[in-house]
Amino acid sequence: MTEAATASQDFFLARQPILDRSEHLVAYELLFRSGSTNYANVSDDAMATSSVIMHAFSDLGIAASLGKSRGFLNFNAALLMGDIVELLPKDKIVIELLETIDITPEIVDRCQELREMGFTLALDDFAEFRPEHEQIMPLLQIVKAEVPAYNQTELAEMVRRVKRWPVQILAEKVDTREQVDYCKEIGCDLFQGYYFAKPAIMTGKRADMSHHTVLQVLTAVLNDAETRDIEETLKHDPGLTHKLLRLVNSAAVGLRYPIASLRQAIVVLGRQQLQRWLELMLFVHEGPSELPSPLLTLAAARGRFMEIVAGIMTREGHGLSRDFEQRAFLVGVTSLLDAVLAMPIEEIVDELSLDYDIKAALVGRKDTLGEMLALTERLEQDDFEGVTQLLPGMHGVEISDLAPAQIAATGWATAVGEESGGASSGPRR
């Protein structure tokens, strides 16, 4: 890895508010941005929307992206007909059909299918009524009218004509108070434009993940591998582990209880959903790092070390849960995410919907898992006095167990890091 390659990279996403007739916020349109400038240079609609989905649901998290509001996402024909849309929570996302979509019988059938699934459909940049719109209008809930494309008479006629169907009219690109008032007068329901707010740039840190590991996990899923084998592959890549945990919390999986392990996250997400997300990650992957990040290698080593120590404690009994080793690994591998993502650890654990004892370990080094993490940190700092003070809480673990466990964990993390980096160091696209 070069000096410039770090454990995380900046990502950018924009959102513009959508308001109702009382000028209360009801939604945001989520918009592609390739950098910090408030302008989108989109050459590939599918790639742009895929990037927005990954940033909003995986890198940033749906709570930070949308709060309690809904999000409008642009879909071209290829994405509309594909599986990606079915990954998204129906109650949070409005599928916005781009004006470039030809209204074919296949598109109409797909929209009917999505409506039956419970999705909300909107038509973007409606500027001219055509005969094929007769087929799609009964399936829409929202039609977006680009106000500058009409004079006042034409706009009023368009609203009158479209209101034959039970749809809401969203007036977009409204830049003045006069436009807002006129659009309300002729019956528009929703409003979006510079008069209210320009798109606001949101940015954050995207944890590195290995292209090679994504391919390995995808191959395992396609080959119907055992859940434990998929879990073992995921353990090699803390960045991908973090994305998976965020996805479980953000995606349309009906999360009802906290996640306590990688294995549980895989089961909750489900094989089909996991496959779709992995394919999406490959689609938007921006190119692998040449070498593994030191921070992520250390995170992997922590996870493995805590798993080994947990194994010793489990063999000694002491009433530990059956998944104690998995929980210990999860604490170790997520313990450096605050440094990786440049975010307070409190915010990260809240987003990930982790079990209480895992949160307590990460935030306050509390309880058994927290003391294990503190012990791991003392070893890394060569603080042997601190290690001696904490060791009695690790029932069954002797001082002589620590060095071999640390060597084994470091070797494992280095090996899988080199495997991932080396396997993905070919030409970049």
FENPEDA-V987908 format. One record per pair of residues at least 4 apart in sequence whose C-alpha atoms are under 7 Angstrom apart, sorted by the first residue. I is the first residue (numbers start at 1). J is the second residue. D is the distance in whole Angstrom. If there is no record, write none. Layout:
<<I & J & D> <I & J & D>>
This chain:
<<1 & 5 & 6> <1 & 289 & 6> <1 & 290 & 5> <1 & 291 & 5> <1 & 292 & 7> <6 & 293 & 6> <7 & 207 & 6> <7 & 208 & 6> <7 & 293 & 5> <7 & 295 & 6> <7 & 296 & 7> <7 & 340 & 6> <8 & 205 & 6> <8 & 206 & 5> <8 & 207 & 4> <8 & 208 & 5> <8 & 340 & 6> <8 & 341 & 6> <9 & 205 & 5> <9 & 206 & 5> <9 & 207 & 7> <10 & 203 & 7> <10 & 204 & 6> <10 & 205 & 5> <10 & 206 & 6> <11 & 203 & 5> <11 & 204 & 6> <11 & 205 & 6> <11 & 206 & 6> <12 & 33 & 6> <12 & 34 & 6> <12 & 35 & 6> <12 & 36 & 7> <12 & 201 & 7> <12 & 202 & 6> <12 & 203 & 5> <13 & 31 & 6> <13 & 32 & 6> <13 & 33 & 5> <13 & 52 & 7> <13 & 201 & 6> <13 & 202 & 5> <13 & 203 & 6> <14 & 30 & 6> <14 & 31 & 5> <14 & 32 & 6> <14 & 33 & 6> <14 & 199 & 6> <14 & 200 & 5> <14 & 201 & 4> <14 & 202 & 6> <15 & 28 & 6> <15 & 29 & 5> <15 & 30 & 5> <15 & 31 & 6> <15 & 199 & 5> <15 & 200 & 5> <15 & 201 & 7> <16 & 28 & 5> <16 & 29 & 5> <16 & 30 & 7> <16 & 197 & 7> <16 & 198 & 6> <16 & 199 & 4> <16 & 200 & 6> <17 & 25 & 7> <17 & 27 & 6> <17 & 28 & 4> <17 & 29 & 7> <17 & 192 & 6> <17 & 197 & 7> <18 & 25 & 6> <18 & 26 & 6> <18 & 27 & 5> <18 & 28 & 5> <18 & 190 & 7> <18 & 191 & 6> <18 & 192 & 5> <19 & 23 & 5> <19 & 24 & 5> <19 & 25 & 5> <19 & 26 & 5> <19 & 27 & 7> <19 & 190 & 6> <19 & 191 & 5> <19 & 192 & 7> <20 & 24 & 6> <20 & 25 & 7> <20 & 26 & 7> <20 & 189 & 6> <20 & 190 & 5> <20 & 191 & 6> <21 & 184 & 7> <21 & 189 & 6> <21 & 190 & 6> <26 & 69 & 6> <26 & 70 & 7> <27 & 69 & 5> <27 & 70 & 5> <27 & 71 & 6> <28 & 69 & 7> <28 & 70 & 6> <28 & 71 & 5> <28 & 72 & 6> <29 & 71 & 6> <29 & 72 & 4> <29 & 73 & 6> <30 & 52 & 7> <30 & 71 & 6> <30 & 72 & 6> <30 & 73 & 6> <31 & 52 & 7> <32 & 40 & 6> <32 & 48 & 6> <32 & 49 & 7> <32 & 52 & 6> <33 & 39 & 7> <33 & 40 & 5> <34 & 40 & 7> <36 & 201 & 7> <38 & 201 & 7> <42 & 48 & 7> <44 & 48 & 6> <45 & 49 & 6> <45 & 76 & 7> <46 & 50 & 6> <46 & 76 & 7> <46 & 79 & 6> <47 & 51 & 6> <47 & 284 & 7> <48 & 52 & 6> <49 & 53 & 6> <49 & 74 & 6> <49 & 75 & 7> <50 & 54 & 6> <50 & 280 & 7> <50 & 284 & 7> <51 & 55 & 6> <51 & 284 & 6> <52 & 56 & 6> <53 & 57 & 6> <54 & 58 & 5> <54 & 59 & 6> <55 & 59 & 5> <55 & 60 & 6> <56 & 60 & 5> <56 & 61 & 6> <56 & 62 & 6> <56 & 65 & 6> <57 & 61 & 5> <57 & 62 & 5> <57 & 247 & 6> <57 & 250 & 6> <57 & 251 & 7> <58 & 243 & 5> <58 & 246 & 5> <58 & 247 & 5> <59 & 206 & 6> <59 & 243 & 7> <60 & 64 & 6> <60 & 65 & 7> <60 & 204 & 7> <61 & 65 & 6> <61 & 246 & 6> <61 & 250 & 6> <61 & 351 & 7> <62 & 66 & 6> <62 & 250 & 5> <63 & 67 & 5> <66 & 70 & 6> <66 & 71 & 6> <70 & 92 & 5> <70 & 93 & 6> <71 & 92 & 6> <71 & 93 & 5> <71 & 94 & 6> <72 & 93 & 6> <72 & 94 & 5> <72 & 95 & 6> <72 & 96 & 6> <73 & 94 & 6> <73 & 95 & 6> <73 & 96 & 6> <74 & 95 & 7> <74 & 96 & 5> <74 & 97 & 6> <74 & 98 & 6> <75 & 79 & 6> <75 & 80 & 6> <75 & 95 & 7> <75 & 96 & 6> <75 & 97 & 5> <75 & 98 & 6> <76 & 80 & 6> <76 & 97 & 6> <76 & 98 & 6> <76 & 101 & 6> <77 & 81 & 6> <77 & 101 & 6> <78 & 82 & 6> <79 & 84 & 7> <80 & 85 & 7> <81 & 110 & 7> <84 & 276 & 7> <87 & 251 & 6> <87 & 252 & 6> <87 & 273 & 7> <88 & 93 & 7> <88 & 251 & 6> <88 & 252 & 5> <89 & 93 & 6> <89 & 251 & 6> <89 & 252 & 4> <90 & 118 & 6> <90 & 119 & 5> <94 & 119 & 7> <94 & 120 & 5> <94 & 121 & 6> <94 & 122 & 7> <95 & 120 & 6> <95 & 121 & 5> <95 & 122 & 6> <96 & 121 & 6> <96 & 122 & 5> <96 & 123 & 6> <96 & 124 & 6> <97 & 101 & 7> <97 & 122 & 6> <97 & 123 & 5> <97 & 124 & 6> <98 & 123 & 7> <98 & 124 & 5> <99 & 124 & 6> <99 & 125 & 6> <99 & 126 & 7> <103 & 107 & 6> <103 & 108 & 7> <103 & 132 & 6> <104 & 108 & 6> <105 & 109 & 6> <106 & 110 & 6> <107 & 111 & 6> <108 & 112 & 6> <108 & 135 & 7> <108 & 136 & 6> <109 & 113 & 6> <110 & 114 & 6> <111 & 115 & 6> <111 & 139 & 7> <112 & 116 & 6> <112 & 139 & 6> <113 & 117 & 6> <114 & 118 & 6> <114 & 119 & 6> <115 & 119 & 5> <115 & 120 & 7> <115 & 139 & 7> <120 & 141 & 6> <121 & 140 & 5> <121 & 141 & 6> <121 & 142 & 7> <122 & 140 & 6> <122 & 141 & 6> <122 & 142 & 4> <122 & 143 & 5> <123 & 142 & 6> <123 & 143 & 5> <123 & 144 & 6> <124 & 143 & 7> <124 & 144 & 5> <125 & 144 & 5> <125 & 145 & 5> <125 & 146 & 5> <126 & 143 & 7> <126 & 144 & 6> <126 & 145 & 5> <126 & 146 & 7> <127 & 145 & 7> <127 & 146 & 7> <127 & 149 & 7> <129 & 133 & 7> <133 & 137 & 6> <136 & 140 & 7> <137 & 165 & 7> <138 & 165 & 6> <140 & 167 & 7> <141 & 167 & 5> <141 & 168 & 6> <142 & 167 & 5> <142 & 168 & 5> <142 & 169 & 6> <142 & 170 & 7> <143 & 167 & 7> <143 & 168 & 6> <143 & 169 & 5> <143 & 170 & 6> <144 & 169 & 6> <144 & 170 & 5> <144 & 171 & 6> <144 & 172 & 6> <145 & 169 & 7> <145 & 170 & 6> <145 & 171 & 5> <145 & 172 & 6> <146 & 171 & 6> <146 & 172 & 5> <146 & 173 & 6> <147 & 171 & 6> <147 & 172 & 6> <147 & 173 & 6> <147 & 174 & 6> <150 & 154 & 6> <150 & 155 & 5> <151 & 155 & 6> <152 & 156 & 6> <153 & 157 & 6> <154 & 158 & 6> <155 & 159 & 6> <156 & 160 & 6> <156 & 186 & 6> <157 & 161 & 6> <158 & 162 & 6> <159 & 163 & 6> <163 & 167 & 6> <168 & 189 & 6> <169 & 188 & 5> <169 & 189 & 5> <169 & 190 & 6> <170 & 188 & 6> <170 & 189 & 6> <170 & 190 & 4> <170 & 191 & 5> <171 & 183 & 7> <171 & 188 & 6> <171 & 190 & 6> <171 & 191 & 5> <171 & 192 & 6> <172 & 191 & 6> <172 & 192 & 5> <172 & 193 & 6> <173 & 192 & 6> <173 & 193 & 4> <173 & 194 & 7> <174 & 179 & 6> <174 & 180 & 6> <174 & 192 & 6> <174 & 193 & 5> <174 & 194 & 6> <174 & 195 & 6> <175 & 179 & 7> <175 & 193 & 6> <175 & 194 & 5> <175 & 195 & 4> <176 & 180 & 7> <176 & 195 & 5> <177 & 181 & 6> <177 & 195 & 7> <178 & 182 & 6> <179 & 183 & 6> <180 & 184 & 6> <181 & 185 & 6> <182 & 186 & 6> <183 & 187 & 6> <183 & 188 & 5> <184 & 188 & 5> <193 & 197 & 6> <193 & 198 & 7> <194 & 198 & 5> <205 & 341 & 5> <205 & 342 & 7> <206 & 341 & 7> <207 & 239 & 5> <207 & 340 & 6> <207 & 341 & 7> <208 & 239 & 5> <209 & 237 & 6> <209 & 239 & 5> <209 & 240 & 5> <210 & 214 & 6> <210 & 237 & 7> <210 & 288 & 6> <210 & 420 & 6> <210 & 421 & 7> <211 & 215 & 6> <211 & 288 & 6> <211 & 424 & 6> <212 & 216 & 6> <212 & 420 & 6> <212 & 423 & 6> <212 & 424 & 6> <213 & 217 & 6> <213 & 237 & 7> <213 & 420 & 6> <214 & 218 & 6> <214 & 278 & 6> <215 & 219 & 6> <216 & 220 & 6> <217 & 221 & 6> <217 & 230 & 6> <217 & 233 & 6> <217 & 234 & 7> <218 & 222 & 6> <218 & 275 & 6> <218 & 278 & 6> <219 & 223 & 6> <220 & 224 & 6> <220 & 225 & 5> <220 & 230 & 6> <221 & 225 & 6> <221 & 271 & 7> <221 & 275 & 7> <225 & 229 & 6> <225 & 230 & 7> <226 & 230 & 7> <227 & 231 & 6> <227 & 263 & 7> <228 & 232 & 6> <228 & 263 & 7> <229 & 233 & 6> <230 & 234 & 6> <231 & 235 & 6> <231 & 262 & 6> <231 & 263 & 6> <234 & 240 & 7> <234 & 241 & 6> <235 & 241 & 7> <236 & 300 & 7> <236 & 416 & 6> <237 & 241 & 6> <238 & 242 & 6> <238 & 296 & 6> <238 & 299 & 7> <238 & 300 & 6> <238 & 333 & 6> <239 & 243 & 6> <240 & 244 & 6> <241 & 245 & 6> <242 & 246 & 6> <243 & 247 & 6> <244 & 248 & 6> <245 & 249 & 6> <245 & 265 & 7> <245 & 352 & 6> <246 & 250 & 6> <246 & 351 & 7> <246 & 352 & 5> <247 & 251 & 5> <248 & 253 & 7> <248 & 265 & 6> <248 & 269 & 6> <249 & 255 & 7> <249 & 352 & 6> <249 & 353 & 7> <253 & 268 & 7> <253 & 269 & 6> <258 & 353 & 5> <258 & 354 & 5> <258 & 355 & 5> <259 & 264 & 6> <259 & 265 & 6> <259 & 353 & 6> <259 & 354 & 5> <259 & 355 & 6> <260 & 264 & 7> <260 & 327 & 6> <260 & 354 & 6> <260 & 355 & 5> <261 & 265 & 6> <261 & 326 & 6> <261 & 327 & 5> <261 & 330 & 6> <262 & 266 & 6> <263 & 267 & 6> <264 & 268 & 6> <265 & 269 & 6> <266 & 270 & 6> <269 & 273 & 6> <269 & 274 & 6> <270 & 274 & 6> <271 & 275 & 6> <272 & 276 & 6> <273 & 277 & 6> <274 & 278 & 6> <275 & 279 & 6> <276 & 280 & 6> <277 & 281 & 6> <278 & 282 & 6> <279 & 283 & 6> <280 & 284 & 6> <281 & 285 & 6> <287 & 428 & 6> <288 & 424 & 6> <288 & 425 & 7> <289 & 421 & 7> <290 & 421 & 6> <290 & 425 & 5> <291 & 418 & 7> <291 & 421 & 5> <292 & 297 & 7> <292 & 417 & 5> <292 & 418 & 7> <292 & 421 & 6> <293 & 297 & 6> <294 & 298 & 6> <295 & 299 & 6> <296 & 300 & 6> <297 & 301 & 6> <297 & 413 & 6> <297 & 414 & 7> <297 & 417 & 6> <298 & 302 & 6> <299 & 303 & 6> <299 & 332 & 6> <299 & 333 & 5> <299 & 334 & 7> <299 & 335 & 7> <299 & 336 & 6> <300 & 304 & 6> <300 & 333 & 5> <300 & 413 & 5> <301 & 305 & 6> <301 & 409 & 5> <301 & 410 & 5> <301 & 413 & 5> <302 & 306 & 6> <302 & 332 & 5> <302 & 333 & 6> <302 & 376 & 7> <303 & 307 & 6> <303 & 328 & 7> <303 & 329 & 4> <303 & 330 & 6> <303 & 331 & 7> <303 & 332 & 4> <303 & 333 & 4> <304 & 308 & 6> <304 & 329 & 6> <304 & 409 & 5> <305 & 309 & 6> <305 & 405 & 6> <305 & 406 & 6> <305 & 409 & 5> <306 & 310 & 6> <306 & 328 & 5> <306 & 329 & 6> <306 & 332 & 6> <306 & 372 & 7> <307 & 311 & 6> <307 & 325 & 5> <307 & 326 & 7> <307 & 328 & 5> <307 & 329 & 5> <308 & 312 & 7> <308 & 405 & 6> <309 & 313 & 6> <310 & 314 & 6> <310 & 324 & 7> <310 & 325 & 5> <310 & 328 & 7> <311 & 315 & 6> <311 & 325 & 6> <312 & 316 & 6> <312 & 396 & 7> <312 & 397 & 6> <313 & 317 & 7> <313 & 394 & 7> <313 & 395 & 6> <313 & 396 & 6> <313 & 397 & 6> <314 & 320 & 6> <316 & 396 & 6> <320 & 324 & 6> <323 & 327 & 6> <324 & 328 & 6> <325 & 329 & 6> <326 & 330 & 6> <327 & 331 & 6> <328 & 332 & 6> <328 & 369 & 6> <329 & 333 & 6> <330 & 334 & 6> <331 & 335 & 6> <331 & 358 & 6> <331 & 362 & 7> <332 & 373 & 7> <335 & 362 & 6> <336 & 340 & 6> <337 & 341 & 6> <338 & 342 & 5> <338 & 343 & 5> <338 & 344 & 5> <338 & 345 & 5> <343 & 347 & 7> <344 & 348 & 7> <345 & 349 & 6> <345 & 363 & 7> <346 & 350 & 6> <346 & 363 & 6> <347 & 351 & 6> <348 & 352 & 6> <349 & 353 & 6> <349 & 354 & 6> <349 & 359 & 6> <354 & 358 & 6> <354 & 359 & 6> <355 & 359 & 6> <356 & 360 & 6> <357 & 361 & 6> <358 & 362 & 6> <359 & 363 & 6> <360 & 364 & 5> <360 & 365 & 6> <360 & 366 & 5> <360 & 370 & 7> <361 & 365 & 4> <361 & 366 & 5> <361 & 367 & 7> <361 & 369 & 5> <361 & 370 & 4> <362 & 370 & 7> <365 & 370 & 4> <365 & 371 & 6> <365 & 373 & 7> <365 & 374 & 6> <366 & 370 & 4> <366 & 371 & 6> <367 & 371 & 6> <368 & 372 & 6> <369 & 373 & 6> <370 & 374 & 6> <371 & 375 & 6> <371 & 390 & 7> <372 & 376 & 6> <373 & 377 & 6> <374 & 378 & 6> <375 & 379 & 6> <375 & 387 & 6> <375 & 390 & 6> <376 & 380 & 6> <377 & 381 & 6> <378 & 382 & 6> <378 & 383 & 5> <378 & 384 & 7> <378 & 386 & 6> <378 & 387 & 6> <379 & 383 & 6> <379 & 384 & 7> <379 & 387 & 7> <383 & 387 & 6> <384 & 388 & 6> <385 & 389 & 6> <386 & 390 & 6> <387 & 391 & 6> <397 & 401 & 6> <401 & 405 & 6> <402 & 406 & 6> <403 & 407 & 6> <404 & 408 & 6> <405 & 409 & 6> <406 & 410 & 6> <407 & 411 & 6> <408 & 412 & 6> <409 & 413 & 6> <410 & 414 & 6> <411 & 415 & 6> <412 & 416 & 6> <413 & 417 & 6> <414 & 418 & 6> <415 & 419 & 6> <416 & 420 & 6> <417 & 421 & 6> <418 & 422 & 6> <419 & 423 & 6> <420 & 424 & 6> <421 & 425 & 6>>
